[in-house]
Amino acid sequence: MQNIKLFLASSSELAGERKDFEVFINRKNNDWIPQQVHLELILWEDFLDAVSKTRLQEEYNKAIRKCDIFVMLFFTKVGRYTEEEFETAFGQFKATDKPFIFTYFKDGEISTGNLNLENLISLTAFQKKLADLGHFYTRYKTIDELIYKFNRQLDKLAANGFIELDRDNDGTNASGGDCYQATLNGNGAIAQGPGATAVGAGGVAIRGNNTGNINTGTQIGTGGGKAFD
């Protein structure tokens, strides 16, 4: 089983997105665990808040250096610690080619009563910093759009071989239906597929979608397609 560590960073203002992102990862694991891949989501909520913020940030940074994928979400501001987490991930990437870094900015309405000039300055300054580093970020408007876009990136990592899916264990076959296989050695009868019945000594009855060969002295390739009675 390949375990992929995924660190999700954001400010507390995106608590809703964080919860929905966690639900998405759990559903993705339902698809991928049968294919021998597990996504381990690391959240700052999971760390014990029993030490000072400075010491706790050190623990976050250690986890970031060990992760395979680093995801950052932003909305109205970029805090000092959030920026430090990005710098930690980016420095680790330059040194080891990991983690893969995905940065998302939310486009949404902001009440004029909640506008904070300092926060807006921090946001635009960080976006400029990303541009200077040559790091591209992605915008999203809804949680569904965020999940859709990140899911595509996960699938690309799988297609490129970074995430090693065992597709032989995904529970499906090329025909999209159930797979039935059987072998006949010597005299006898065989029934294969739902609804098929044995037809007598040396006979073969096949129904449904079948793959592979049936050995009755000669080879019959079912091809997973047409049913024979």
N, CA, C and O of each residue as an XYZ file, in Angstrom:
916
protein
N       0.841     -1.192      0.000
C       0.000      0.000      0.000
C       0.879      1.247      0.000
O       1.706      1.433      0.893
N       0.696      2.093     -1.001
C       1.435      3.354     -1.058
C       0.682      4.394     -0.237
O      -0.503      4.636     -0.465
N       1.380      5.011      0.723
C       0.771      6.036      1.568
C       1.257      7.407      1.115
O       2.454      7.689      1.157
N       0.333      8.258      0.684
C       0.645      9.600      0.214
C       0.254     10.594      1.301
O      -0.923     10.713      1.641
N       1.240     11.311      1.850
C       0.967     12.311      2.882
C       0.600     13.638      2.222
O       1.351     14.165      1.400
N      -0.556     14.166      2.590
C      -1.072     15.400      2.001
C      -1.334     16.407      3.117
O      -2.186     16.179      3.975
N      -0.605     17.513      3.104
C      -0.758     18.554      4.128
C      -1.647     19.659      3.575
O      -1.378     20.205      2.505
N      -2.713     19.989      4.313
C      -3.623     21.061      3.915
C      -3.405     22.261      4.820
O      -3.578     22.171      6.035
N      -3.022     23.392      4.220
C      -2.761     24.615      4.974
C      -3.738     25.699      4.550
O      -4.042     25.853      3.367
N      -4.228     26.452      5.536
C      -5.081     27.607      5.259
C      -5.339     28.317      6.572
O      -5.034     27.794      7.644
N      -5.902     29.505      6.482
C      -6.299     30.213      7.690
C      -7.639     29.678      8.176
O      -8.330     28.958      7.454
N      -7.997     30.032      9.397
C      -9.236     29.528      9.991
C     -10.475     30.062      9.282
O     -11.555     29.492      9.444
N     -10.357     31.142      8.498
C     -11.522     31.696      7.804
C     -12.074     30.740      6.752
O     -13.204     30.906      6.292
N     -11.275     29.735      6.367
C     -11.720     28.749      5.380
C     -12.012     27.403      6.045
O     -11.772     26.346      5.462
N     -12.529     27.457      7.261
C     -12.823     26.225      8.002
C     -13.819     25.346      7.253
O     -13.701     24.121      7.274
N     -14.799     25.961      6.592
C     -15.782     25.182      5.842
C     -15.157     24.415      4.700
O     -15.462     23.241      4.490
N     -14.276     25.082      3.956
C     -13.578     24.414      2.858
C     -12.713     23.274      3.363
O     -12.604     22.235      2.712
N     -12.107     23.464      4.508
C     -11.245     22.422      5.071
C     -12.053     21.159      5.382
O     -11.603     20.046      5.107
N     -13.226     21.334      5.947
C     -14.063     20.178      6.277
C     -14.529     19.459      5.013
O     -14.508     18.230      4.941
N     -14.949     20.238      4.022
C     -15.400     19.626      2.768
C     -14.249     18.939      2.040
O     -14.441     17.905      1.401
N     -13.060     19.513      2.138
C     -11.880     18.912      1.523
C     -11.575     17.567      2.182
O     -11.195     16.608      1.509
N     -11.743     17.506      3.494
C     -11.516     16.249      4.215
C     -12.510     15.178      3.770
O     -12.140     14.014      3.613
N     -13.762     15.564      3.567
C     -14.773     14.618      3.080
C     -14.382     14.100      1.701
O     -14.505     12.908      1.421
N     -13.911     15.001      0.843
C     -13.483     14.597     -0.498
C     -12.344     13.587     -0.434
O     -12.362     12.596     -1.164
N     -11.362     13.818      0.416
C     -10.227     12.899      0.527
C     -10.702     11.530      0.999
O     -10.225     10.506      0.510
N     -11.632     11.506      1.938
C     -12.171     10.223      2.401
C     -12.848      9.467      1.259
O     -12.705      8.250      1.149
N     -13.572     10.175      0.425
C     -14.235      9.528     -0.715
C     -13.214      9.064     -1.748
O     -13.375      8.008     -2.358
N     -12.178      9.848     -1.937
C     -11.126      9.451     -2.872
C     -10.443      8.184     -2.377
O     -10.090      7.312     -3.171
N     -10.260      8.084     -1.074
C      -9.669      6.869     -0.512
C     -10.551      5.654     -0.757
O     -10.043      4.551     -0.959
N     -11.860      5.842     -0.742
C     -12.755      4.719     -1.040
C     -12.496      4.159     -2.434
O     -12.640      2.959     -2.667
N     -12.114      5.035     -3.355
C     -11.804      4.599     -4.718
C     -10.400      4.026     -4.831
O     -10.173      3.071     -5.574
N      -9.460      4.603     -4.098
C      -8.054      4.270     -4.311
C      -7.501      3.185     -3.397
O      -6.560      2.491     -3.780
N      -8.049      3.021     -2.218
C      -7.519      1.988     -1.322
C      -7.587      0.601     -1.960
O      -6.635     -0.165     -1.816
N      -8.687      0.234     -2.673
C      -8.666     -1.059     -3.374
C      -7.559     -1.151     -4.415
O      -7.177     -2.248     -4.824
N      -7.039      0.002     -4.848
C      -5.942      0.026     -5.814
C      -4.597      0.272     -5.125
O      -3.622      0.677     -5.759
N      -4.567      0.018     -3.813
C      -3.333      0.031     -3.024
C      -2.714      1.422     -2.867
O      -1.491      1.558     -2.823
N      -3.553      2.448     -2.783
C      -3.083      3.811     -2.522
C      -3.954      4.427     -1.428
O      -5.182      4.358     -1.481
N      -3.292      5.034     -0.430
C      -4.006      5.707      0.657
C      -3.523      7.142      0.771
O      -2.320      7.393      0.844
N      -4.460      8.088      0.785
C      -4.143      9.498      0.980
C      -4.277      9.828      2.462
O      -5.368      9.742      3.026
N      -3.171     10.205      3.089
C      -3.174     10.562      4.508
C      -3.241     12.084      4.628
O      -2.249     12.776      4.399
N      -4.406     12.592      4.986
C      -4.602     14.036      5.084
C      -4.103     14.535      6.435
O      -4.497     14.020      7.482
N      -3.234     15.539      6.401
C      -2.658     16.116      7.615
C      -3.210     17.525      7.783
O      -3.032     18.376      6.912
N      -3.881     17.766      8.903
C      -4.502     19.050      9.201
C      -3.918     19.624     10.480
O      -3.530     18.880     11.381
N      -3.856     20.955     10.559
C      -3.320     21.526     11.793
C      -4.250     21.267     12.974
O      -3.817     21.319     14.125
N      -5.527     20.989     12.699
C      -6.448     20.663     13.789
C      -6.067     19.371     14.499
O      -6.466     19.147     15.642
N      -5.292     18.519     13.823
C      -4.936     17.224     14.395
C      -3.762     17.304     15.364
O      -3.474     16.337     16.068
N      -3.082     18.450     15.406
C      -1.934     18.583     16.288
C      -2.394     19.004     17.681
O      -3.361     19.751     17.829
N      -1.698     18.520     18.686
C      -2.016     18.882     20.060
C      -1.688     20.348     20.300
O      -0.570     20.795     20.045
N      -2.658     21.081     20.786
C      -2.474     22.514     21.036
C      -2.079     22.738     22.495
O      -2.670     23.558     23.197
N      -1.061     21.988     22.934
C      -0.649     22.044     24.333
C       0.666     22.775     24.517
O       1.183     22.860     25.631
N       1.207     23.301     23.434
C       2.469     24.032     23.522
C       2.269     25.406     22.908
O       1.205     25.699     22.362
N       3.277     26.237     22.996
C       3.176     27.591     22.472
C       3.001     27.562     20.962
O       3.342     26.577     20.307
N       2.466     28.650     20.415
C       2.236     28.729     18.977
C       3.540     28.578     18.217
O       3.570     27.951     17.158
N       4.623     29.145     18.744
C       5.917     29.047     18.066
C       6.365     27.600     17.969
O       6.784     27.148     16.904
N       6.282     26.873     19.072
C       6.692     25.465     19.074
C       5.755     24.628     18.200
O       6.202     23.707     17.517
N       4.462     24.944     18.221
C       3.501     24.202     17.417
C       3.786     24.400     15.933
O       3.641     23.468     15.143
N       4.187     25.599     15.554
C       4.527     25.862     14.164
C       5.719     25.032     13.729
O       5.790     24.614     12.574
N       6.646     24.789     14.624
C       7.786     23.929     14.311
C       7.317     22.515     13.980
O       7.863     21.869     13.086
N       6.309     22.037     14.699
C       5.761     20.706     14.425
C       5.068     20.682     13.062
O       5.185     19.708     12.318
N       4.346     21.759     12.740
C       3.736     21.851     11.411
C       4.805     21.760     10.327
O       4.660     21.024      9.351
N       5.883     22.524     10.519
C       6.938     22.573      9.504
C       7.605     21.211      9.324
O       7.975     20.847      8.208
N       7.759     20.462     10.406
C       8.323     19.112     10.303
C       7.415     18.221      9.458
O       7.881     17.462      8.608
N       6.109     18.329      9.709
C       5.150     17.521      8.949
C       5.156     17.916      7.477
O       5.019     17.062      6.600
N       5.314     19.204      7.207
C       5.344     19.676      5.819
C       6.546     19.096      5.086
O       6.431     18.693      3.928
N       7.698     19.049      5.751
C       8.910     18.523      5.107
C       8.780     17.042      4.767
O       9.464     16.546      3.873
N       7.904     16.338      5.479
C       7.741     14.908      5.252
C       6.590     14.583      4.302
O       6.417     13.426      3.920
N       5.804     15.583      3.917
C       4.622     15.288      3.107
C       4.990     15.151      1.634
O       6.053     15.590      1.194
N       4.089     14.533      0.890
C       4.268     14.330     -0.552
C       3.547     15.391     -1.373
O       3.985     15.756     -2.464
N       2.433     15.882     -0.830
C       1.620     16.895     -1.507
C       1.278     17.978     -0.494
O       0.904     17.684      0.641
N       1.408     19.226     -0.912
C       1.135     20.369     -0.039
C       0.094     21.250     -0.717
O       0.309     21.730     -1.830
N      -1.036     21.461     -0.042
C      -2.131     22.256     -0.596
C      -2.361     23.466      0.296
O      -2.478     23.335      1.515
N      -2.424     24.654     -0.319
C      -2.681     25.885      0.424
C      -3.934     26.558     -0.119
O      -4.129     26.655     -1.331
N      -4.785     27.024      0.805
C      -5.998     27.744      0.450
C      -5.931     29.155      1.027
O      -5.551     29.346      2.182
N      -6.306     30.142      0.208
C      -6.305     31.532      0.653
C      -7.622     32.195      0.278
O      -8.293     31.805     -0.677
N      -7.973     33.221      1.069
C      -9.162     34.008      0.744
C      -8.858     35.501      0.866
O      -8.572     36.155     -0.138
N      -8.915     36.045      2.075
C      -8.768     37.495      2.228
C      -7.415     37.916      2.783
O      -7.106     39.108      2.812
N      -6.601     36.954      3.224
C      -5.347     37.337      3.867
C      -4.332     36.213      3.781
O      -4.659     35.064      3.483
N      -3.088     36.585      4.051
C      -1.998     35.614      4.170
C      -1.286     35.906      5.485
O      -0.570     36.900      5.609
N      -1.487     35.047      6.447
C      -0.872     35.259      7.749
C       0.610     34.916      7.743
O       1.110     34.262      6.828
N       1.296     35.367      8.778
C       2.739     35.128      8.872
C       3.051     33.642      8.919
O       3.982     33.184      8.256
N       2.292     32.892      9.686
C       2.578     31.463      9.813
C       2.208     30.708      8.537
O       2.890     29.757      8.156
N       1.133     31.131      7.880
C       0.752     30.485      6.626
C       1.822     30.690      5.569
O       2.146     29.770      4.818
N       2.368     31.894      5.511
C       3.439     32.168      4.554
C       4.680     31.354      4.900
O       5.390     30.885      4.011
N       4.937     31.189      6.189
C       6.079     30.372      6.609
C       5.907     28.921      6.166
O       6.874     28.267      5.778
N       4.682     28.426      6.224
C       4.421     27.056      5.788
C       4.699     26.899      4.297
O       5.256     25.889      3.867
N       4.312     27.898      3.515
C       4.620     27.835      2.085
C       6.128     27.840      1.860
O       6.640     27.051      1.066
N       6.832     28.715      2.547
C       8.285     28.796      2.376
C       8.951     27.483      2.764
O       9.923     27.065      2.134
N       8.429     26.831      3.803
C       8.968     25.529      4.210
C       8.755     24.496      3.110
O       9.672     23.755      2.758
N       7.544     24.452      2.572
C       7.237     23.492      1.506
C       8.053     23.786      0.256
O       8.566     22.865     -0.379
N       8.177     25.054     -0.103
C       8.899     25.419     -1.319
C      10.389     25.113     -1.171
O      11.024     24.637     -2.112
N      10.944     25.387      0.010
C      12.347     25.065      0.246
C      12.610     23.571      0.179
O      13.627     23.135     -0.361
N      11.686     22.783      0.732
C      11.820     21.331      0.684
C      11.710     20.825     -0.747
O      12.418     19.898     -1.138
N      10.823     21.433     -1.525
C      10.669     21.031     -2.927
C      11.946     21.303     -3.715
O      12.367     20.469     -4.517
N      12.554     22.440     -3.500
C      13.787     22.764     -4.219
C      14.906     21.794     -3.859
O      15.772     21.502     -4.684
N      14.884     21.296     -2.625
C      15.950     20.404     -2.173
C      15.722     18.957     -2.577
O      16.681     18.231     -2.842
N      14.456     18.524     -2.629
C      14.168     17.097     -2.810
C      13.157     16.793     -3.919
O      12.859     15.625     -4.168
N      12.626     17.819     -4.589
C      11.568     17.655     -5.597
C      10.244     17.213     -4.991
O       9.350     16.772     -5.714
N      10.109     17.321     -3.704
C       8.862     17.062     -2.992
C       8.773     18.063     -1.840
O       9.792     18.476     -1.286
N       7.544     18.449     -1.484
C       6.240     17.988     -1.972
C       5.789     18.742     -3.225
O       6.288     19.824     -3.532
N       4.836     18.144     -3.937
C       4.149     18.887     -4.981
C       3.285     19.953     -4.295
O       2.581     19.663     -3.328
N       3.348     21.174     -4.799
C       2.675     22.299     -4.145
C       1.524     22.792     -5.018
O       1.710     23.104     -6.195
N       0.335     22.857     -4.425
C      -0.851     23.363     -5.111
C      -1.425     24.513     -4.288
O      -1.734     24.351     -3.107
N      -1.564     25.673     -4.922
C      -2.011     26.883     -4.240
C      -3.308     27.375     -4.862
O      -3.406     27.536     -6.079
N      -4.308     27.613     -4.008
C      -5.629     28.020     -4.484
C      -6.082     29.291     -3.766
O      -5.960     29.411     -2.547
N      -6.603     30.230     -4.545
C      -7.166     31.461     -4.004
C      -8.662     31.489     -4.280
O      -9.107     31.268     -5.407
N      -9.421     31.763     -3.244
C     -10.874     31.810     -3.382
C     -11.317     33.179     -3.872
O     -10.913     34.207     -3.329
N     -12.154     33.180     -4.909
C     -12.813     34.399     -5.375
C     -14.200     34.447     -4.751
O     -15.045     33.601     -5.044
N     -14.436     35.424     -3.902
C     -15.733     35.520     -3.257
C     -16.028     36.937     -2.833
O     -15.145     37.794     -2.820
N     -17.280     37.178     -2.486
C     -17.679     38.507     -2.048
C     -17.161     38.774     -0.641
O     -17.194     37.904      0.230
N     -16.684     39.994     -0.443
C     -16.178     40.413      0.863
C     -16.968     41.636      1.301
O     -17.049     42.623      0.570
N     -17.543     41.573      2.480
C     -18.296     42.705      2.997
C     -17.367     43.891      3.218
O     -16.266     43.740      3.748
N     -17.822     45.073      2.807
C     -16.986     46.262      2.997
C     -16.707     46.517      4.472
O     -15.695     47.118      4.831
N     -17.616     46.053      5.318
C     -17.391     46.225      6.749
C     -16.284     45.345      7.283
O     -15.762     45.586      8.372
N     -15.921     44.317      6.518
C     -14.868     43.401      6.955
C     -13.552     43.630      6.237
O     -12.588     42.892      6.441
N     -13.510     44.663      5.387
C     -12.276     44.935      4.662
C     -11.175     45.359      5.626
O     -11.376     46.180      6.520
N     -10.012     44.768      5.407
C      -8.850     45.094      6.229
C      -7.694     45.373      5.284
O      -7.242     44.484      4.562
N      -7.221     46.606      5.292
C      -6.187     47.012      4.349
C      -4.924     46.185      4.525
O      -4.286     45.806      3.543
N      -4.566     45.905      5.752
C      -3.355     45.124      6.007
C      -3.471     43.723      5.419
O      -2.512     43.196      4.855
N      -4.653     43.123      5.554
C      -4.860     41.788      4.996
C      -4.775     41.800      3.471
O      -4.173     40.914      2.866
N      -5.388     42.817      2.858
C      -5.354     42.904      1.399
C      -3.934     43.105      0.889
O      -3.553     42.550     -0.142
N      -3.163     43.892      1.607
C      -1.764     44.100      1.220
C      -0.990     42.791      1.307
O      -0.192     42.475      0.424
N      -1.229     42.024      2.380
C      -0.527     40.743      2.544
C      -0.902     39.779      1.427
O      -0.069     39.000      0.964
N      -2.158     39.835      0.996
C      -2.630     38.930     -0.052
C      -1.988     39.261     -1.396
O      -1.468     38.375     -2.075
N      -2.026     40.527     -1.776
C      -1.450     40.920     -3.064
C       0.062     40.752     -3.067
O       0.646     40.390     -4.089
N       0.700     41.013     -1.927
C       2.152     40.846     -1.847
C       2.542     39.382     -2.018
O       3.547     39.071     -2.656
N       1.742     38.488     -1.446
C       2.048     37.065     -1.561
C       1.827     36.579     -2.989
O       2.604     35.772     -3.497
N       0.781     37.061     -3.632
C       0.544     36.686     -5.027
C       1.692     37.151     -5.920
O       2.092     36.441     -6.843
N       2.216     38.334     -5.648
C       3.371     38.820     -6.404
C       4.590     37.943     -6.140
O       5.373     37.661     -7.048
N       4.742     37.518     -4.895
C       5.864     36.646     -4.540
C       5.785     35.331     -5.312
O       6.796     34.837     -5.811
N       4.597     34.775     -5.407
C       4.416     33.532     -6.160
C       4.775     33.734     -7.628
O       5.419     32.884     -8.243
N       4.351     34.869     -8.181
C       4.661     35.156     -9.582
C       6.166     35.277     -9.788
O       6.699     34.784    -10.782
N       6.853     35.929     -8.855
C       8.306     36.083     -8.958
C       9.017     34.735     -8.874
O      10.066     34.542     -9.489
N       8.442     33.805     -8.111
C       9.025     32.466     -7.977
C       8.678     31.567     -9.159
O       9.229     30.475     -9.298
N       7.768     32.027    -10.005
C       7.324     31.194    -11.122
C       6.352     30.119    -10.698
O       6.181     29.119    -11.395
N       5.705     30.320     -9.546
C       4.739     29.339     -9.038
C       3.330     29.783     -9.425
O       2.883     30.861     -9.031
N       2.644     28.961    -10.185
C       1.303     29.304    -10.649
C       0.264     28.902     -9.608
O       0.346     27.826     -9.016
N      -0.701     29.765     -9.397
C      -1.783     29.443     -8.473
C      -3.097     29.375     -9.239
O      -3.195     29.834    -10.377
N      -4.103     28.795     -8.594
C      -5.404     28.564     -9.220
C      -6.488     29.264     -8.415
O      -6.444     29.280     -7.185
N      -7.452     29.835     -9.104
C      -8.582     30.478     -8.433
C      -9.804     29.558     -8.460
O      -9.982     28.763     -9.383
N     -10.627     29.683     -7.441
C     -11.881     28.932     -7.396
C     -12.951     29.791     -6.739
O     -12.644     30.695     -5.961
N     -14.208     29.505     -7.055
C     -15.317     30.265     -6.490
C     -16.121     29.457     -5.478
O     -16.620     30.007     -4.496
N     -16.245     28.162     -5.712
C     -17.037     27.305     -4.830
C     -16.202     26.106     -4.410
O     -15.178     25.801     -5.021
N     -16.648     25.437     -3.369
C     -15.931     24.251     -2.907
C     -15.989     23.154     -3.960
O     -15.038     22.386     -4.106
N     -17.089     23.074     -4.692
C     -17.189     22.071     -5.754
C     -16.141     22.313     -6.836
O     -15.550     21.370     -7.361
N     -15.917     23.579     -7.164
C     -14.905     23.908     -8.167
C     -13.513     23.574     -7.653
O     -12.680     23.054     -8.396
N     -13.260     23.873     -6.381
C     -11.965     23.542     -5.782
C     -11.708     22.045     -5.841
O     -10.639     21.614     -6.273
N     -12.679     21.250     -5.410
C     -12.517     19.801     -5.383
C     -12.346     19.252     -6.797
O     -11.525     18.365     -7.028
N     -13.118     19.778     -7.733
C     -13.000     19.327     -9.123
C     -11.590     19.576     -9.652
O     -10.986     18.697    -10.267
N     -11.074     20.770     -9.410
C      -9.754     21.118     -9.938
C      -8.648     20.319     -9.255
O      -7.706     19.879     -9.914
N      -8.754     20.129     -7.940
C      -7.707     19.369     -7.263
C      -7.788     17.889     -7.611
O      -6.759     17.223     -7.731
N      -8.989     17.375     -7.772
C      -9.141     15.973     -8.159
C      -8.466     15.703     -9.500
O      -7.862     14.648     -9.692
N      -8.568     16.648    -10.420
C      -7.888     16.502    -11.712
C      -6.374     16.434    -11.523
O      -5.699     15.681    -12.225
N      -5.839     17.204    -10.592
C      -4.404     17.168    -10.337
C      -3.982     15.816     -9.749
O      -2.933     15.280    -10.107
N      -4.797     15.275     -8.854
C      -4.495     13.949     -8.310
C      -4.475     12.900     -9.416
O      -3.592     12.043     -9.452
N      -5.439     12.972    -10.306
C      -5.492     12.008    -11.406
C      -4.291     12.165    -12.336
O      -3.802     11.182    -12.892
N      -3.816     13.394    -12.505
C      -2.618     13.613    -13.322
C      -1.388     13.017    -12.649
O      -0.534     12.441    -13.322
N      -1.290     13.150    -11.325
C      -0.170     12.548    -10.601
C      -0.200     11.029    -10.736
O       0.847     10.385    -10.816
N      -1.401     10.462    -10.760
C      -1.523      9.017    -10.962
C      -1.132      8.640    -12.384
O      -0.461      7.630    -12.599
N      -1.548      9.445    -13.350
C      -1.214      9.164    -14.748
C       0.286      9.272    -14.993
O       0.836      8.561    -15.833
N       0.951     10.173    -14.248
C       2.396     10.361    -14.410
C       3.224      9.355    -13.617
O       4.448      9.319    -13.744
N       2.556      8.531    -12.793
C       3.265      7.496    -12.063
C       3.737      7.878    -10.681
O       4.283      7.033     -9.971
N       3.544      9.143    -10.263
C       3.934      9.519     -8.900
C       3.054      8.796     -7.889
O       3.536      8.298     -6.873
N       1.759      8.746     -8.180
C       0.833      7.926     -7.405
C       0.660      6.623     -8.166
O       0.197      6.618     -9.306
N       1.034      5.519     -7.534
C       1.115      4.231     -8.222
C      -0.134      3.396     -7.946
O      -0.180      2.625     -6.988
N      -1.128      3.559     -8.786
C      -2.366      2.797     -8.632
C      -2.190      1.383     -9.160
O      -1.624      1.176    -10.233
N      -2.679      0.415     -8.400
C      -2.697     -0.975     -8.848
C      -4.044     -1.220     -9.513
O      -4.997     -1.655     -8.866
N      -4.115     -0.938    -10.800
C      -5.397     -0.999    -11.500
C      -5.903     -2.426    -11.678
O      -7.073     -2.623    -12.009
N      -5.048     -3.423    -11.465
C      -5.508     -4.809    -11.544
C      -6.421     -5.153    -10.380
O      -7.136     -6.154    -10.424
N      -6.401     -4.320     -9.323
C      -7.213     -4.595     -8.145
C      -8.337     -3.588     -7.964
O      -8.810     -3.377     -6.848
N      -8.768     -2.962     -9.059
C      -9.798     -1.938     -8.919
C     -11.213     -2.500     -8.949
O     -12.182     -1.745     -8.862
N     -11.339     -3.819     -9.071
C     -12.653     -4.451     -9.004
C     -13.463     -4.363    -10.278
O     -14.652     -4.683    -10.275
N     -12.837     -3.930    -11.383
C     -13.561     -3.828    -12.648
C     -12.855     -4.631    -13.701
O     -11.735     -5.095    -13.481
N     -13.499     -4.811    -14.869
C     -12.865     -5.441    -16.007
C     -13.197     -4.637    -17.245
O     -14.015     -3.718    -17.196
N     -12.566     -4.980    -18.350
C     -12.677     -4.151    -19.549
C     -14.099     -4.050    -20.053
O     -14.478     -3.023    -20.616
N     -14.896     -5.085    -19.869
C     -16.251     -5.067    -20.393
C     -17.201     -4.290    -19.513
O     -18.326     -4.002    -19.922
N     -16.762     -3.938    -18.283
C     -17.601     -3.182    -17.382
C     -18.581     -4.038    -16.607
O     -19.379     -3.489    -15.847
N     -18.566     -5.373    -16.759
C     -19.480     -6.256    -16.051
C     -18.724     -7.241    -15.189
O     -17.526     -7.088    -14.950
N     -19.453     -8.276    -14.712
C     -18.820     -9.308    -13.908
C     -17.948    -10.185    -14.782
O     -18.210    -10.361    -15.972
N     -16.900    -10.735    -14.174
C     -15.958    -11.576    -14.913
C     -16.077    -13.010    -14.407
O     -16.033    -13.242    -13.198
N     -16.227    -13.978    -15.318
C     -16.347    -15.378    -14.958
C     -15.287    -16.171    -15.690
O     -15.087    -15.987    -16.891
N     -14.603    -17.057    -14.974
C     -13.592    -17.902    -15.577
C     -13.734    -19.324    -15.042
O     -14.028    -19.521    -13.863
N     -13.526    -20.310    -15.905
C     -13.565    -21.701    -15.476
C     -12.770    -22.536    -16.453
O     -12.522    -22.118    -17.584
N     -12.368    -23.727    -16.012
C     -11.571    -24.615    -16.862
C     -12.128    -26.026    -16.773
O     -12.487    -26.487    -15.689
N     -12.202    -26.714    -17.904
C     -12.662    -28.098    -17.952
C     -11.507    -28.980    -18.384
O     -10.942    -28.773    -19.458
N     -11.149    -29.951    -17.577
C     -10.115    -30.922    -17.923
C     -10.752    -32.306    -18.007
O     -11.352    -32.772    -17.039
N     -10.627    -32.959    -19.148
C     -11.192    -34.297    -19.292
C     -12.675    -34.242    -19.580
O     -13.206    -33.201    -19.966
N     -13.355    -35.392    -19.387
C     -14.784    -35.464    -19.668
C     -15.573    -34.780    -18.566
O     -15.157    -34.779    -17.408
N     -16.682    -34.213    -18.915
C     -17.530    -33.557    -17.933
C     -18.274    -32.408    -18.571
O     -18.200    -32.203    -19.783
N     -18.993    -31.655    -17.749
C     -19.760    -30.522    -18.250
C     -19.422    -29.293    -17.423
O     -19.016    -29.405    -16.266
N     -19.591    -28.128    -18.018
C     -19.306    -26.891    -17.301
C     -20.390    -25.872    -17.613
O     -20.834    -25.761    -18.756
N     -20.816    -25.132    -16.604
C     -21.773    -24.038    -16.788
C     -21.115    -22.767    -16.277
O     -20.609    -22.734    -15.156
N     -21.120    -21.739    -17.081
C     -20.405    -20.518    -16.722
C     -21.269    -19.299    -16.984
O     -21.839    -19.151    -18.065
N     -21.366    -18.411    -15.971
C     -22.138    -17.186    -16.127
C     -23.509    -17.319    -15.500
O     -24.023    -18.429    -15.360
N     -24.111    -16.194    -15.119
C     -25.426    -16.233    -14.482
C     -26.480    -16.791    -15.420
O     -26.598    -16.355    -16.565
N     -27.248    -17.762    -14.930
C     -28.313    -18.349    -15.732
C     -27.889    -19.501    -16.607
O     -28.741    -20.135    -17.229
N     -26.579    -19.805    -16.682
C     -26.108    -20.905    -17.523
C     -26.331    -22.227    -16.807
O     -26.262    -22.290    -15.580
N     -26.599    -23.288    -17.572
C     -26.777    -24.621    -17.010
C     -25.903    -25.601    -17.768
O     -25.632    -25.425    -18.956
N     -25.458    -26.654    -17.051
C     -24.648    -27.687    -17.701
C     -25.501    -28.428    -18.718
O     -26.687    -28.664    -18.489
N     -24.898    -28.793    -19.840
C     -25.671    -29.396    -20.927
C     -25.322    -30.856    -21.163
O     -25.792    -31.456    -22.130
N     -24.506    -31.435    -20.293
C     -24.178    -32.838    -20.477
C     -22.689    -33.059    -20.564
O     -21.905    -32.110    -20.563
N     -22.304    -34.318    -20.638
C     -20.885    -34.659    -20.642
C     -20.173    -34.003    -21.811
O     -20.602    -34.094    -22.961
N     -19.098    -33.356    -21.489
C     -18.279    -32.725    -22.518
C     -18.860    -31.445    -23.067
O     -18.289    -30.863    -23.989
N     -19.994    -30.979    -22.524
C     -20.633    -29.778    -23.052
C     -20.218    -28.529    -22.293
O     -19.704    -28.596    -21.176
N     -20.451    -27.405    -22.920
C     -20.133    -26.113    -22.318
C     -21.302    -25.175    -22.526
O     -21.778    -25.019    -23.650
N     -21.779    -24.539    -21.446
C     -22.819    -23.514    -21.557
C     -22.269    -22.224    -20.976
O     -21.726    -22.222    -19.871
N     -22.404    -21.124    -21.713
C     -21.843    -19.847    -21.285
C     -22.902    -18.768    -21.420
O     -23.559    -18.656    -22.455
N     -23.067    -17.968    -20.359
C     -23.960    -16.817    -20.428
C     -23.266    -15.618    -19.778
O     -22.319    -15.781    -19.010
N     -23.744    -14.421    -20.092
C     -23.192    -13.216    -19.489
C     -21.879    -12.829    -20.137
O     -21.514    -13.354    -21.189
N     -21.166    -11.901    -19.497
C     -19.869    -11.440    -19.978
C     -18.785    -12.340    -19.422
O     -18.732    -12.558    -18.212
N     -17.917    -12.868    -20.275
C     -16.889    -13.803    -19.861
C     -15.560    -13.401    -20.474
O     -15.509    -12.880    -21.588
N     -14.482    -13.651    -19.733
C     -13.147    -13.366    -20.252
C     -12.273    -14.592    -20.075
O     -12.541    -15.431    -19.215
N     -11.236    -14.700    -20.880
C     -10.288    -15.794    -20.734
C     -10.605    -16.949    -21.664
O     -11.441    -16.841    -22.560
N      -9.922    -18.049    -21.429
C     -10.077    -19.239    -22.261
C     -10.695    -20.376    -21.462
O     -10.466    -20.487    -20.258
N     -11.473    -21.216    -22.123
C     -12.023    -22.429    -21.520
C     -11.334    -23.610    -22.181
O     -11.416    -23.784    -23.397
N     -10.663    -24.412    -21.387
C      -9.875    -25.521    -21.918
C     -10.725    -26.784    -21.955
O     -10.950    -27.416    -20.923
N     -11.194    -27.149    -23.139
C     -11.953    -28.391    -23.306
C     -11.242    -29.321    -24.278
O     -11.866    -30.176    -24.907
N      -9.947    -29.146    -24.390
C      -9.183    -29.882    -25.382
C      -8.834    -28.962    -26.531
O      -7.771    -29.096    -27.136
N      -9.713    -28.039    -26.833
C      -9.436    -26.934    -27.754
C      -9.697    -25.648    -26.986
O     -10.354    -25.679    -25.945
N      -9.199    -24.519    -27.474
C      -9.337    -23.253    -26.769
C     -10.493    -22.444    -27.352
O     -10.578    -22.247    -28.565
N     -11.362    -21.987    -26.489
C     -12.472    -21.136    -26.902
C     -12.274    -19.776    -26.252
O     -12.369    -19.670    -25.029
N     -12.004    -18.738    -27.023
C     -11.828    -17.394    -26.468
C     -13.168    -16.689    -26.397
O     -13.799    -16.435    -27.423
N     -13.607    -16.369    -25.175
C     -14.905    -15.707    -25.034
C     -14.817    -14.231    -25.335
O     -15.810    -13.635    -25.754
N     -13.644    -13.609    -25.132
C     -13.471    -12.194    -25.452
C     -14.260    -11.253    -24.571
O     -14.268    -10.048    -24.823
N     -14.922    -11.759    -23.546
C     -15.683    -10.893    -22.663
C     -16.932    -10.312    -23.296
O     -17.508     -9.360    -22.768
N     -17.353    -10.863    -24.407
C     -18.461    -10.231    -25.126
C     -19.648    -11.144    -25.325
O     -20.384    -11.420    -24.378
N     -19.848    -11.621    -26.553
C     -21.063    -12.330    -26.954
C     -21.283    -13.602    -26.145
O     -20.339    -14.344    -25.871
N     -22.528    -13.848    -25.765
C     -22.872    -15.049    -25.011
C     -23.291    -16.146    -25.975
O     -23.938    -15.904    -26.994
N     -22.899    -17.363    -25.614
C     -23.226    -18.527    -26.441
C     -24.121    -19.457    -25.639
O     -23.899    -19.639    -24.442
N     -25.135    -20.053    -26.276
C     -26.021    -21.011    -25.605
C     -25.769    -22.405    -26.159
O     -26.410    -23.364    -25.731
